Amino acid sequence: MHLVIFDIDGTLIHSHDEEADCFERALCHVTGISEITKDLQSYQHVTDTGIAHECIVNHLNRPPTAEELTAIEELFLSHFEQSLIVSPTMPIPGAYDLLSHFYKQPDFCLAIATGSYFRSALLKLQHAALDFTLPLATCNDSVSRIEIMKTAVSKAQTTYQQPDFESITYLGDGPWDIAAVKALQWKFIGIASNYSHEMLKNCGAEMIVDDYLCNADKLMQHIRQN
């Protein structure tokens, strides 16, 4: 069996313009920090919990409390849910058909690993009509993207009753995704939604697509190759 793990933002859906603003508003309200950088590549862990933790350490010179992290998550979710009513998430073209096609493959198992909060991940997928029932690992499982991806594998092993997989392929859109895949020695397919083909290639991506229109057979062939 081949395990195929999808990121969400920039991979299954277009990144939501208001999400970063909702997160910044929540974090600044809870902590009193005036502003945070939105350059994701500047963070050690590009996950919601990782960014919250790093911002508090850098600005307040102390680790966050559990109460602060919970308050940030709750307030962010409130802001984000309201923003989705006005501006729903949009799927990457062909994402629904690709997931449906992959789901029917007898030798494929599917899962999702994202740096988002669990509840915001569900909201994004629901609003984009991509709410397939798949094993889902999020930043509520770990602050580290690599550990989140490992958790997705563990959840997939349990869900599909597979002790191991012939191959693991991760579909993502960011340089941090490529770095994590390299560390785990998995296959990678890049989605050029937020970063250019050249940027992803320079980071080490060998296969890159703009979307999922007419790419299903090519992607399946790449996944099944040893």
NULUM-635086 format. One record per atom (N, C-alpha, C, O): residue number from 1; atom name; x, y, z. Coordinates in steps of 0.2 Angstrom, whole numbers, padded with zeros to 4 digits. Layout:
N
R resi name     u     v     w
R  NUM   CA     X     Y     Z
...
***
This chain:
226
R resi name     u     v     w
R    1    N  0004 -0006  0000
R    1   CA  0000  0000  0000
R    1    C  0004  0006  0000
R    1    O  0009  0007  0003
R    2    N  0002  0011 -0004
R    2   CA  0006  0018 -0004
R    2    C  0002  0023  0000
R    2    O -0004  0024 -0001
R    3    N  0005  0026  0005
R    3   CA  0002  0031  0009
R    3    C  0003  0038  0005
R    3    O  0009  0040  0004
R    4    N -0002  0042  0004
R    4   CA -0002  0048  0001
R    4    C -0004  0053  0006
R    4    O -0010  0053  0008
R    5    N  0000  0058  0009
R    5   CA -0002  0063  0014
R    5    C -0002  0070  0011
R    5    O  0002  0072  0007
R    6    N -0008  0073  0012
R    6   CA -0009  0080  0009
R    6    C -0008  0085  0015
R    6    O -0010  0084  0020
R    7    N -0005  0091  0013
R    7   CA -0005  0097  0017
R    7    C -0012  0100  0015
R    7    O -0015  0097  0011
R    8    N -0014  0105  0019
R    8   CA -0020  0108  0017
R    8    C -0019  0115  0013
R    8    O -0021  0116  0007
R    9    N -0016  0120  0017
R    9   CA -0016  0127  0014
R    9    C -0011  0127  0008
R    9    O -0005  0125  0009
R   10    N -0013  0129  0003
R   10   CA -0009  0129 -0003
R   10    C -0008  0123 -0007
R   10    O -0005  0122 -0012
R   11    N -0011  0118 -0004
R   11   CA -0011  0111 -0007
R   11    C -0017  0108 -0009
R   11    O -0018  0106 -0015
R   12    N -0022  0108 -0004
R   12   CA -0029  0106 -0006
R   12    C -0033  0112 -0007
R   12    O -0038  0112 -0011
R   13    N -0032  0118 -0004
R   13   CA -0035  0124 -0004
R   13    C -0030  0130 -0006
R   13    O -0025  0129 -0004
R   14    N -0033  0135 -0009
R   14   CA -0029  0141 -0009
R   14    C -0028  0144 -0002
R   14    O -0033  0144  0002
R   15    N -0022  0147 -0001
R   15   CA -0022  0150  0006
R   15    C -0027  0155  0007
R   15    O -0028  0159  0002
R   16    N -0030  0156  0013
R   16   CA -0035  0161  0014
R   16    C -0032  0167  0016
R   16    O -0028  0168  0021
R   17    N -0034  0173  0012
R   17   CA -0030  0179  0013
R   17    C -0031  0182  0021
R   17    O -0027  0185  0023
R   18    N -0037  0180  0024
R   18   CA -0038  0183  0030
R   18    C -0036  0179  0036
R   18    O -0036  0181  0042
R   19    N -0033  0173  0035
R   19   CA -0031  0169  0040
R   19    C -0026  0171  0044
R   19    O -0026  0171  0051
R   20    N -0021  0174  0041
R   20   CA -0015  0177  0045
R   20    C -0017  0183  0049
R   20    O -0014  0184  0055
R   21    N -0021  0187  0046
R   21   CA -0024  0193  0050
R   21    C -0028  0190  0056
R   21    O -0027  0193  0062
R   22    N -0032  0185  0055
R   22   CA -0036  0183  0061
R   22    C -0031  0180  0067
R   22    O -0032  0181  0072
R   23    N -0026  0177  0064
R   23   CA -0021  0174  0069
R   23    C -0018  0179  0073
R   23    O -0017  0179  0079
R   24    N -0015  0184  0069
R   24   CA -0011  0190  0072
R   24    C -0016  0194  0077
R   24    O -0014  0196  0083
R   25    N -0022  0195  0075
R   25   CA -0027  0199  0080
R   25    C -0028  0195  0086
R   25    O -0028  0198  0092
R   26    N -0029  0188  0086
R   26   CA -0030  0184  0092
R   26    C -0023  0184  0096
R   26    O -0024  0185  0102
R   27    N -0018  0183  0093
R   27   CA -0012  0183  0097
R   27    C -0010  0189  0100
R   27    O -0008  0189  0106
R   28    N -0011  0195  0097
R   28   CA -0009  0201  0100
R   28    C -0014  0203  0105
R   28    O -0012  0206  0110
R   29    N -0020  0201  0104
R   29   CA -0025  0203  0109
R   29    C -0024  0199  0116
R   29    O -0024  0202  0121
R   30    N -0022  0193  0115
R   30   CA -0021  0189  0121
R   30    C -0015  0191  0125
R   30    O -0014  0191  0131
R   31    N -0009  0192  0121
R   31   CA -0003  0193  0124
R   31    C -0001  0201  0125
R   31    O  0004  0202  0129
R   32    N -0004  0205  0121
R   32   CA -0002  0212  0121
R   32    C  0004  0214  0117
R   32    O  0006  0219  0116
R   33    N  0006  0209  0113
R   33   CA  0011  0210  0108
R   33    C  0008  0215  0102
R   33    O  0002  0214  0100
R   34    N  0012  0219  0100
R   34   CA  0009  0224  0095
R   34    C  0008  0221  0088
R   34    O  0003  0223  0085
R   35    N  0013  0218  0086
R   35   CA  0013  0215  0079
R   35    C  0018  0209  0078
R   35    O  0022  0208  0082
R   36    N  0016  0205  0073
R   36   CA  0021  0199  0072
R   36    C  0023  0199  0065
R   36    O  0019  0201  0061
R   37    N  0028  0195  0063
R   37   CA  0030  0195  0056
R   37    C  0026  0189  0053
R   37    O  0024  0184  0056
R   38    N  0024  0191  0047
R   38   CA  0020  0186  0043
R   38    C  0025  0182  0038
R   38    O  0022  0178  0034
R   39    N  0031  0183  0038
R   39   CA  0036  0179  0034
R   39    C  0037  0172  0037
R   39    O  0040  0171  0042
R   40    N  0033  0167  0034
R   40   CA  0033  0161  0037
R   40    C  0040  0157  0038
R   40    O  0041  0153  0042
R   41    N  0044  0159  0033
R   41   CA  0050  0156  0032
R   41    C  0055  0158  0038
R   41    O  0060  0155  0039
R   42    N  0053  0163  0042
R   42   CA  0057  0165  0047
R   42    C  0056  0161  0054
R   42    O  0060  0162  0059
R   43    N  0051  0157  0054
R   43   CA  0049  0153  0060
R   43    C  0052  0146  0060
R   43    O  0053  0143  0054
R   44    N  0054  0144  0065
R   44   CA  0057  0137  0066
R   44    C  0052  0132  0064
R   44    O  0053  0127  0061
R   45    N  0046  0133  0067
R   45   CA  0040  0128  0066
R   45    C  0035  0132  0063
R   45    O  0032  0136  0066
R   46    N  0033  0130  0056
R   46   CA  0028  0134  0053
R   46    C  0021  0130  0054
R   46    O  0019  0127  0050
R   47    N  0019  0131  0060
R   47   CA  0013  0128  0063
R   47    C  0010  0133  0067
R   47    O  0013  0138  0070
R   48    N  0003  0133  0068
R   48   CA  0000  0138  0072
R   48    C  0003  0138  0079
R   48    O  0004  0144  0082
R   49    N  0003  0132  0082
R   49   CA  0006  0132  0089
R   49    C  0013  0134  0089
R   49    O  0016  0138  0094
R   50    N  0017  0132  0084
R   50   CA  0024  0134  0084
R   50    C  0025  0142  0083
R   50    O  0030  0144  0086
R   51    N  0021  0145  0079
R   51   CA  0022  0152  0078
R   51    C  0020  0156  0084
R   51    O  0023  0161  0086
R   52    N  0014  0154  0088
R   52   CA  0012  0157  0094
R   52    C  0018  0156  0099
R   52    O  0019  0161  0102
R   53    N  0020  0150  0100
R   53   CA  0026  0149  0105
R   53    C  0032  0154  0103
R   53    O  0034  0157  0108
R   54    N  0034  0154  0097
R   54   CA  0040  0158  0095
R   54    C  0039  0165  0096
R   54    O  0043  0169  0098
R   55    N  0033  0168  0094
R   55   CA  0032  0175  0095
R   55    C  0032  0177  0102
R   55    O  0035  0182  0104
R   56    N  0029  0173  0107
R   56   CA  0029  0175  0114
R   56    C  0036  0174  0117
R   56    O  0038  0179  0121
R   57    N  0040  0169  0115
R   57   CA  0047  0169  0117
R   57    C  0051  0175  0115
R   57    O  0054  0178  0119
R   58    N  0050  0176  0109
R   58   CA  0054  0182  0106
R   58    C  0052  0189  0108
R   58    O  0056  0193  0109
R   59    N  0046  0190  0109
R   59   CA  0043  0197  0111
R   59    C  0043  0197  0119
R   59    O  0044  0203  0121
R   60    N  0041  0192  0122
R   60   CA  0040  0193  0130
R   60    C  0046  0189  0134
R   60    O  0046  0190  0140
R   61    N  0051  0186  0130
R   61   CA  0056  0183  0134
R   61    C  0054  0178  0139
R   61    O  0057  0177  0144
R   62    N  0049  0174  0137
R   62   CA  0047  0169  0142
R   62    C  0043  0164  0137
R   62    O  0040  0166  0132
R   63    N  0042  0158  0140
R   63   CA  0038  0153  0136
R   63    C  0030  0155  0137
R   63    O  0029  0158  0142
R   64    N  0026  0153  0133
R   64   CA  0019  0154  0134
R   64    C  0016  0149  0139
R   64    O  0019  0144  0140
R   65    N  0011  0152  0142
R   65   CA  0007  0147  0146
R   65    C  0002  0143  0142
R   65    O  0000  0145  0137
R   66    N  0000  0138  0145
R   66   CA -0005  0134  0142
R   66    C -0012  0138  0141
R   66    O -0015  0137  0136
R   67    N -0013  0142  0146
R   67   CA -0019  0146  0146
R   67    C -0019  0151  0140
R   67    O -0024  0152  0136
R   68    N -0013  0154  0139
R   68   CA -0012  0158  0133
R   68    C -0013  0155  0127
R   68    O -0016  0158  0122
R   69    N -0010  0149  0126
R   69   CA -0010  0146  0119
R   69    C -0018  0144  0118
R   69    O -0020  0144  0112
R   70    N -0021  0142  0123
R   70   CA -0028  0140  0122
R   70    C -0032  0146  0120
R   70    O -0037  0146  0116
R   71    N -0031  0152  0124
R   71   CA -0035  0158  0122
R   71    C -0034  0160  0115
R   71    O -0038  0163  0112
R   72    N -0027  0160  0113
R   72   CA -0026  0162  0106
R   72    C -0029  0158  0101
R   72    O -0032  0160  0096
R   73    N -0029  0151  0102
R   73   CA -0033  0146  0098
R   73    C -0040  0148  0097
R   73    O -0043  0148  0092
R   74    N -0043  0149  0103
R   74   CA -0051  0150  0104
R   74    C -0053  0157  0100
R   74    O -0057  0157  0096
R   75    N -0049  0162  0101
R   75   CA -0050  0168  0098
R   75    C -0049  0168  0091
R   75    O -0053  0171  0087
R   76    N -0044  0165  0089
R   76   CA -0042  0164  0082
R   76    C -0048  0161  0078
R   76    O -0050  0163  0073
R   77    N -0050  0155  0081
R   77   CA -0056  0151  0078
R   77    C -0062  0155  0077
R   77    O -0065  0155  0072
R   78    N -0063  0160  0082
R   78   CA -0069  0164  0082
R   78    C -0069  0169  0076
R   78    O -0073  0170  0072
R   79    N -0063  0172  0076
R   79   CA -0062  0177  0070
R   79    C -0062  0173  0063
R   79    O -0065  0176  0059
R   80    N -0059  0168  0063
R   80   CA -0058  0164  0057
R   80    C -0065  0162  0054
R   80    O -0066  0162  0048
R   81    N -0069  0159  0059
R   81   CA -0075  0156  0057
R   81    C -0079  0162  0054
R   81    O -0083  0161  0049
R   82    N -0079  0168  0057
R   82   CA -0083  0174  0054
R   82    C -0080  0176  0047
R   82    O -0084  0177  0043
R   83    N -0074  0175  0046
R   83   CA -0071  0177  0040
R   83    C -0073  0173  0034
R   83    O -0074  0174  0029
R   84    N -0074  0166  0036
R   84   CA -0076  0161  0031
R   84    C -0083  0162  0029
R   84    O -0084  0160  0023
R   85    N -0087  0165  0033
R   85   CA -0094  0167  0031
R   85    C -0094  0171  0025
R   85    O -0098  0171  0020
R   86    N -0089  0176  0025
R   86   CA -0089  0182  0020
R   86    C -0085  0179  0014
R   86    O -0086  0180  0008
R   87    N -0079  0175  0016
R   87   CA -0075  0173  0011
R   87    C -0073  0166  0012
R   87    O -0068  0165  0015
R   88    N -0077  0161  0009
R   88   CA -0075  0154  0010
R   88    C -0069  0152  0007
R   88    O -0066  0155  0002
R   89    N -0066  0147  0009
R   89   CA -0060  0144  0006
R   89    C -0061  0141 -0001
R   89    O -0067  0139 -0002
R   90    N -0056  0141 -0005
R   90   CA -0057  0139 -0012
R   90    C -0052  0133 -0013
R   90    O -0046  0134 -0012
R   91    N -0055  0128 -0016
R   91   CA -0050  0122 -0017
R   91    C -0046  0123 -0023
R   91    O -0047  0127 -0027
R   92    N -0040  0120 -0023
R   92   CA -0035  0120 -0028
R   92    C -0039  0117 -0034
R   92    O -0042  0112 -0033
R   93    N -0039  0120 -0040
R   93   CA -0043  0116 -0046
R   93    C -0041  0109 -0047
R   93    O -0035  0107 -0047
R   94    N -0046  0105 -0047
R   94   CA -0046  0098 -0048
R   94    C -0045  0094 -0041
R   94    O -0044  0088 -0041
R   95    N -0044  0097 -0035
R   95   CA -0043  0094 -0029
R   95    C -0048  0089 -0027
R   95    O -0046  0083 -0025
R   96    N -0055  0091 -0028
R   96   CA -0060  0086 -0026
R   96    C -0059  0080 -0030
R   96    O -0060  0074 -0028
R   97    N -0059  0080 -0037
R   97   CA -0059  0075 -0041
R   97    C -0052  0070 -0040
R   97    O -0053  0064 -0040
R   98    N -0047  0074 -0039
R   98   CA -0041  0070 -0037
R   98    C -0042  0066 -0031
R   98    O -0040  0060 -0031
R   99    N -0044  0069 -0026
R   99   CA -0045  0065 -0019
R   99    C -0050  0059 -0020
R   99    O -0049  0054 -0018
R  100    N -0055  0060 -0024
R  100   CA -0060  0055 -0026
R  100    C -0057  0049 -0029
R  100    O -0058  0044 -0028
R  101    N -0053  0051 -0034
R  101   CA -0049  0046 -0038
R  101    C -0044  0042 -0034
R  101    O -0044  0036 -0035
R  102    N -0040  0046 -0030
R  102   CA -0035  0042 -0026
R  102    C -0039  0038 -0021
R  102    O -0036  0032 -0020
R  103    N -0044  0040 -0018
R  103   CA -0048  0037 -0013
R  103    C -0050  0030 -0016
R  103    O -0051  0025 -0012
R  104    N -0052  0029 -0022
R  104   CA -0054  0023 -0025
R  104    C -0049  0018 -0027
R  104    O -0050  0012 -0029
R  105    N -0042  0020 -0027
R  105   CA -0037  0016 -0029
R  105    C -0036  0011 -0023
R  105    O -0035  0012 -0018
R  106    N -0036  0004 -0025
R  106   CA -0035 -0001 -0020
R  106    C -0028 -0001 -0017
R  106    O -0028 -0004 -0011
R  107    N -0023  0002 -0020
R  107   CA -0017  0002 -0017
R  107    C -0015  0008 -0014
R  107    O -0009  0010 -0012
R  108    N -0019  0013 -0013
R  108   CA -0018  0020 -0010
R  108    C -0022  0020 -0003
R  108    O -0027  0018 -0002
R  109    N -0018  0023  0002
R  109   CA -0021  0026  0008
R  109    C -0020  0033  0008
R  109    O -0014  0035  0007
R  110    N -0025  0037  0011
R  110   CA -0024  0044  0011
R  110    C -0024  0047  0018
R  110    O -0028  0044  0022
R  111    N -0021  0052  0019
R  111   CA -0021  0056  0026
R  111    C -0019  0063  0025
R  111    O -0017  0065  0019
R  112    N -0020  0067  0030
R  112   CA -0019  0074  0030
R  112    C -0014  0076  0035
R  112    O -0015  0073  0041
R  113    N -0009  0080  0034
R  113   CA -0005  0083  0039
R  113    C -0004  0090  0038
R  113    O -0002  0092  0033
R  114    N -0006  0094  0043
R  114   CA -0006  0101  0042
R  114    C -0004  0105  0048
R  114    O -0004  0102  0054
R  115    N -0001  0111  0047
R  115   CA  0002  0115  0053
R  115    C -0004  0119  0056
R  115    O -0003  0123  0061
R  116    N -0010  0118  0054
R  116   CA -0016  0122  0056
R  116    C -0018  0118  0063
R  116    O -0017  0113  0064
R  117    N -0023  0122  0066
R  117   CA -0026  0119  0072
R  117    C -0031  0114  0069
R  117    O -0033  0114  0063
R  118    N -0033  0109  0073
R  118   CA -0038  0104  0071
R  118    C -0044  0107  0069
R  118    O -0047  0105  0063
R  119    N -0047  0111  0073
R  119   CA -0054  0114  0071
R  119    C -0054  0118  0065
R  119    O -0058  0118  0061
R  120    N -0048  0122  0064
R  120   CA -0048  0126  0058
R  120    C -0047  0122  0052
R  120    O -0049  0124  0047
R  121    N -0043  0117  0053
R  121   CA -0042  0112  0047
R  121    C -0049  0110  0045
R  121    O -0050  0109  0039
R  122    N -0053  0107  0050
R  122   CA -0060  0105  0048
R  122    C -0064  0110  0044
R  122    O -0067  0109  0039
R  123    N -0063  0116  0047
R  123   CA -0067  0122  0044
R  123    C -0065  0123  0037
R  123    O -0069  0124  0033
R  124    N -0059  0123  0036
R  124   CA -0056  0125  0029
R  124    C -0059  0119  0024
R  124    O -0061  0121  0019
R  125    N -0058  0113  0026
R  125   CA -0060  0107  0022
R  125    C -0067  0107  0020
R  125    O -0070  0106  0015
R  126    N -0071  0109  0026
R  126   CA -0079  0109  0025
R  126    C -0081  0115  0020
R  126    O -0085  0113  0016
R  127    N -0078  0120  0021
R  127   CA -0080  0126  0017
R  127    C -0078  0125  0010
R  127    O -0081  0128  0005
R  128    N -0073  0121  0008
R  128   CA -0070  0120  0002
R  128    C -0074  0113 -0001
R  128    O -0072  0111 -0007
R  129    N -0078  0110  0003
R  129   CA -0082  0104  0001
R  129    C -0077  0099 -0001
R  129    O -0077  0095 -0005
R  130    N -0071  0098  0004
R  130   CA -0066  0093  0003
R  130    C -0066  0089  0010
R  130    O -0061  0086  0012
R  131    N -0072  0089  0013
R  131   CA -0072  0085  0020
R  131    C -0073  0078  0019
R  131    O -0077  0075  0021
R  132    N -0068  0075  0016
R  132   CA -0067  0068  0016
R  132    C -0065  0065  0023
R  132    O -0062  0069  0027
R  133    N -0067  0059  0024
R  133   CA -0066  0056  0031
R  133    C -0059  0053  0030
R  133    O -0058  0047  0028
R  134    N -0054  0057  0032
R  134   CA -0047  0054  0032
R  134    C -0043  0055  0038
R  134    O -0045  0060  0042
R  135    N -0038  0051  0040
R  135   CA -0034  0052  0046
R  135    C -0031  0059  0045
R  135    O -0028  0061  0040
R  136    N -0031  0063  0051
R  136   CA -0029  0070  0051
R  136    C -0025  0072  0057
R  136    O -0027  0070  0062
R  137    N -0019  0074  0055
R  137   CA -0014  0076  0060
R  137    C -0013  0084  0060
R  137    O -0012  0086  0054
R  138    N -0013  0087  0065
R  138   CA -0013  0094  0066
R  138    C -0008  0097  0071
R  138    O -0004  0093  0074
R  139    N -0007  0103  0072
R  139   CA -0003  0106  0077
R  139    C -0005  0105  0084
R  139    O -0002  0107  0088
R  140    N -0011  0103  0084
R  140   CA -0014  0101  0091
R  140    C -0010  0094  0093
R  140    O -0010  0092  0099
R  141    N -0008  0090  0088
R  141   CA -0004  0084  0090
R  141    C  0003  0086  0092
R  141    O  0006  0082  0096
R  142    N  0006  0091  0088
R  142   CA  0013  0093  0090
R  142    C  0015  0100  0087
R  142    O  0011  0102  0082
R  143    N  0020  0103  0090
R  143   CA  0022  0109  0087
R  143    C  0026  0109  0081
R  143    O  0027  0113  0077
R  144    N  0029  0103  0080
R  144   CA  0034  0102  0075
R  144    C  0030  0099  0069
R  144    O  0027  0094  0069
R  145    N  0032  0101  0063
R  145   CA  0029  0099  0057
R  145    C  0031  0091  0055
R  145    O  0027  0087  0053
R  146    N  0037  0090  0057
R  146   CA  0040  0083  0056
R  146    C  0036  0078  0060
R  146    O  0034  0073  0058
R  147    N  0035  0080  0067
R  147   CA  0031  0076  0071
R  147    C  0024  0075  0069
R  147    O  0021  0070  0070
R  148    N  0021  0081  0066
R  148   CA  0014  0080  0064
R  148    C  0014  0075  0058
R  148    O  0009  0072  0058
R  149    N  0018  0076  0054
R  149   CA  0018  0071  0048
R  149    C  0019  0064  0050
R  149    O  0016  0059  0048
R  150    N  0023  0063  0056
R  150   CA  0024  0056  0058
R  150    C  0018  0054  0062
R  150    O  0016  0048  0061
R  151    N  0014  0058  0065
R  151   CA  0008  0057  0068
R  151    C  0003  0055  0063
R  151    O -0001  0050  0064
R  152    N  0003  0058  0057
R  152   CA -0002  0056  0051
R  152    C -0001  0049  0049
R  152    O -0005  0045  0048
R  153    N  0006  0047  0049
R  153   CA  0007  0040  0047
R  153    C  0005  0035  0052
R  153    O  0002  0030  0051
R  154    N  0005  0037  0059
R  154   CA  0003  0033  0064
R  154    C -0005  0032  0064
R  154    O -0007  0026  0065
R  155    N -0008  0038  0063
R  155   CA -0015  0037  0062
R  155    C -0018  0033  0056
R  155    O -0023  0030  0056
R  156    N -0014  0034  0050
R  156   CA -0015  0030  0044
R  156    C -0014  0023  0046
R  156    O -0018  0019  0043
R  157    N -0009  0021  0049
R  157   CA -0008  0014  0051
R  157    C -0014  0011  0055
R  157    O -0016  0005  0053
R  158    N -0016  0015  0059
R  158   CA -0022  0012  0063
R  158    C -0028  0012  0059
R  158    O -0032  0007  0059
R  159    N -0030  0017  0055
R  159   CA -0036  0018  0051
R  159    C -0036  0012  0046
R  159    O -0042  0009  0045
R  160    N -0031  0011  0043
R  160   CA -0031  0007  0037
R  160    C -0028  0000  0039
R  160    O -0028 -0005  0035
R  161    N -0026 -0001  0046
R  161   CA -0024 -0007  0048
R  161    C -0018 -0010  0044
R  161    O -0018 -0016  0042
R  162    N -0013 -0005  0043
R  162   CA -0007 -0007  0039
R  162    C -0001 -0006  0044
R  162    O  0000  0000  0046
R  163    N  0003 -0011  0045
R  163   CA  0009 -0010  0050
R  163    C  0014 -0006  0046
R  163    O  0018 -0003  0050
R  164    N  0014 -0006  0040
R  164   CA  0019 -0002  0036
R  164    C  0017  0000  0029
R  164    O  0011 -0003  0027
R  165    N  0020  0004  0025
R  165   CA  0018  0006  0019
R  165    C  0024  0005  0014
R  165    O  0030  0006  0016
R  166    N  0022  0003  0008
R  166   CA  0027  0002  0003
R  166    C  0031  0009  0001
R  166    O  0037  0009  0000
R  167    N  0027  0014  0001
R  167   CA  0030  0021  0000
R  167    C  0026  0026  0004
R  167    O  0020  0025  0005
R  168    N  0029  0032  0005
R  168   CA  0025  0038  0008
R  168    C  0027  0044  0004
R  168    O  0032  0045  0003
R  169    N  0021  0047  0001
R  169   CA  0022  0053 -0003
R  169    C  0019  0059  0001
R  169    O  0013  0058  0003
R  170    N  0022  0064  0001
R  170   CA  0019  0070  0004
R  170    C  0018  0076 -0001
R  170    O  0022  0077 -0005
R  171    N  0012  0078 -0002
R  171   CA  0010  0084 -0006
R  171    C  0010  0090 -0002
R  171    O  0006  0091  0002
R  172    N  0014  0095 -0004
R  172   CA  0014  0101  0000
R  172    C  0016  0107 -0005
R  172    O  0017  0106 -0011
R  173    N  0016  0113 -0002
R  173   CA  0017  0119 -0006
R  173    C  0023  0123 -0004
R  173    O  0025  0128 -0007
R  174    N  0026  0122  0002
R  174   CA  0031  0127  0005
R  174    C  0038  0124  0006
R  174    O  0039  0117  0006
R  175    N  0043  0128  0006
R  175   CA  0050  0125  0007
R  175    C  0050  0121  0014
R  175    O  0054  0117  0014
R  176    N  0046  0123  0019
R  176   CA  0047  0119  0025
R  176    C  0044  0112  0024
R  176    O  0046  0108  0028
R  177    N  0039  0111  0020
R  177   CA  0037  0105  0018
R  177    C  0042  0100  0015
R  177    O  0043  0095  0017
R  178    N  0046  0103  0010
R  178   CA  0052  0100  0007
R  178    C  0057  0098  0012
R  178    O  0060  0092  0012
R  179    N  0059  0103  0017
R  179   CA  0064  0101  0022
R  179    C  0061  0095  0026
R  179    O  0066  0091  0028
R  180    N  0055  0095  0028
R  180   CA  0052  0090  0032
R  180    C  0053  0083  0029
R  180    O  0055  0078  0032
R  181    N  0051  0083  0022
R  181   CA  0051  0077  0018
R  181    C  0058  0074  0018
R  181    O  0059  0068  0018
R  182    N  0063  0079  0017
R  182   CA  0070  0077  0016
R  182    C  0072  0073  0022
R  182    O  0075  0068  0022
R  183    N  0070  0076  0028
R  183   CA  0072  0073  0035
R  183    C  0069  0066  0036
R  183    O  0072  0062  0039
R  184    N  0063  0066  0033
R  184   CA  0059  0059  0034
R  184    C  0061  0054  0028
R  184    O  0059  0048  0029
R  185    N  0064  0057  0023
R  185   CA  0066  0053  0017
R  185    C  0060  0050  0014
R  185    O  0059  0044  0012
R  186    N  0055  0054  0013
R  186   CA  0049  0052  0009
R  186    C  0049  0055  0002
R  186    O  0054  0059  0000
R  187    N  0044  0053 -0002
R  187   CA  0044  0057 -0009
R  187    C  0040  0063 -0008
R  187    O  0036  0064 -0003
R  188    N  0041  0068 -0012
R  188   CA  0037  0074 -0012
R  188    C  0035  0076 -0019
R  188    O  0038  0076 -0024
R  189    N  0029  0079 -0019
R  189   CA  0026  0082 -0025
R  189    C  0024  0090 -0023
R  189    O  0020  0091 -0018
R  190    N  0027  0094 -0026
R  190   CA  0026  0101 -0025
R  190    C  0020  0104 -0028
R  190    O  0019  0103 -0034
R  191    N  0016  0108 -0025
R  191   CA  0010  0112 -0028
R  191    C  0012  0119 -0028
R  191    O  0013  0123 -0023
R  192    N  0013  0122 -0034
R  192   CA  0016  0129 -0035
R  192    C  0010  0134 -0035
R  192    O  0008  0138 -0039
R  193    N  0007  0134 -0029
R  193   CA  0001  0139 -0028
R  193    C  0004  0145 -0024
R  193    O  0001  0151 -0026
R  194    N  0009  0145 -0020
R  194   CA  0011  0150 -0016
R  194    C  0019  0152 -0018
R  194    O  0021  0158 -0017
R  195    N  0022  0147 -0020
R  195   CA  0029  0148 -0022
R  195    C  0030  0145 -0029
R  195    O  0026  0141 -0032
R  196    N  0035  0148 -0033
R  196   CA  0036  0147 -0040
R  196    C  0039  0140 -0041
R  196    O  0042  0137 -0036
R  197    N  0038  0137 -0047
R  197   CA  0042  0131 -0049
R  197    C  0049  0131 -0047
R  197    O  0052  0127 -0044
R  198    N  0052  0137 -0049
R  198   CA  0059  0138 -0048
R  198    C  0061  0138 -0041
R  198    O  0066  0134 -0039
R  199    N  0057  0141 -0037
R  199   CA  0058  0141 -0029
R  199    C  0058  0134 -0026
R  199    O  0062  0132 -0023
R  200    N  0053  0130 -0028
R  200   CA  0052  0124 -0026
R  200    C  0057  0119 -0028
R  200    O  0060  0115 -0025
R  201    N  0059  0120 -0034
R  201   CA  0064  0116 -0037
R  201    C  0071  0117 -0034
R  201    O  0075  0112 -0032
R  202    N  0072  0123 -0032
R  202   CA  0079  0125 -0029
R  202    C  0079  0122 -0022
R  202    O  0084  0121 -0019
R  203    N  0073  0121 -0019
R  203   CA  0073  0118 -0012
R  203    C  0073  0111 -0012
R  203    O  0074  0108 -0007
R  204    N  0073  0108 -0019
R  204   CA  0074  0101 -0019
R  204    C  0068  0097 -0022
R  204    O  0068  0091 -0022
R  205    N  0062  0100 -0024
R  205   CA  0056  0097 -0026
R  205    C  0058  0094 -0033
R  205    O  0060  0098 -0038
R  206    N  0057  0088 -0035
R  206   CA  0058  0085 -0041
R  206    C  0052  0085 -0046
R  206    O  0052  0086 -0052
R  207    N  0046  0084 -0043
R  207   CA  0040  0085 -0047
R  207    C  0035  0090 -0044
R  207    O  0034  0091 -0038
R  208    N  0033  0095 -0048
R  208   CA  0029  0101 -0047
R  208    C  0024  0101 -0051
R  208    O  0024  0101 -0057
R  209    N  0018  0103 -0049
R  209   CA  0012  0104 -0053
R  209    C  0009  0111 -0051
R  209    O  0010  0113 -0045
R  210    N  0005  0114 -0055
R  210   CA  0001  0120 -0053
R  210    C -0005  0119 -0050
R  210    O -0008  0122 -0045
R  211    N -0009  0113 -0052
R  211   CA -0015  0111 -0049
R  211    C -0016  0104 -0051
R  211    O -0011  0100 -0053
R  212    N -0022  0101 -0050
R  212   CA -0023  0094 -0051
R  212    C -0027  0093 -0057
R  212    O -0030  0087 -0058
R  213    N -0028  0098 -0061
R  213   CA -0032  0096 -0068
R  213    C -0028  0092 -0072
R  213    O -0022  0094 -0074
R  214    N -0030  0087 -0074
R  214   CA -0027  0082 -0079
R  214    C -0020  0079 -0077
R  214    O -0016  0077 -0081
R  215    N -0019  0080 -0070
R  215   CA -0013  0077 -0068
R  215    C -0013  0071 -0064
R  215    O -0008  0068 -0061
R  216    N -0019  0068 -0063
R  216   CA -0020  0062 -0059
R  216    C -0016  0056 -0061
R  216    O -0012  0053 -0057
R  217    N -0016  0054 -0067
R  217   CA -0012  0049 -0070
R  217    C -0004  0050 -0068
R  217    O -0001  0045 -0066
R  218    N -0002  0056 -0070
R  218   CA  0005  0057 -0069
R  218    C  0007  0057 -0062
R  218    O  0012  0054 -0060
R  219    N  0003  0059 -0057
R  219   CA  0004  0059 -0050
R  219    C  0004  0052 -0048
R  219    O  0008  0050 -0044
R  220    N -0001  0048 -0050
R  220   CA -0001  0041 -0048
R  220    C  0005  0037 -0050
R  220    O  0008  0033 -0046
R  221    N  0007  0038 -0056
R  221   CA  0014  0035 -0058
R  221    C  0020  0037 -0054
R  221    O  0024  0033 -0052
R  222    N  0020  0043 -0052
R  222   CA  0026  0045 -0048
R  222    C  0025  0042 -0041
R  222    O  0030  0040 -0038
R  223    N  0019  0042 -0038
R  223   CA  0018  0039 -0032
R  223    C  0020  0032 -0031
R  223    O  0023  0029 -0027
R  224    N  0018  0028 -0037
R  224   CA  0020  0021 -0037
R  224    C  0027  0019 -0039
R  224    O  0029  0013 -0038
R  225    N  0031  0024 -0041
R  225   CA  0038  0022 -0043
R  225    C  0042  0021 -0037
R  225    O  0041  0024 -0032
R  226    N  0046  0016 -0037
R  226   CA  0051  0015 -0031
R  226    C  0056  0020 -0031
R  226    O  0061  0020 -0027
***
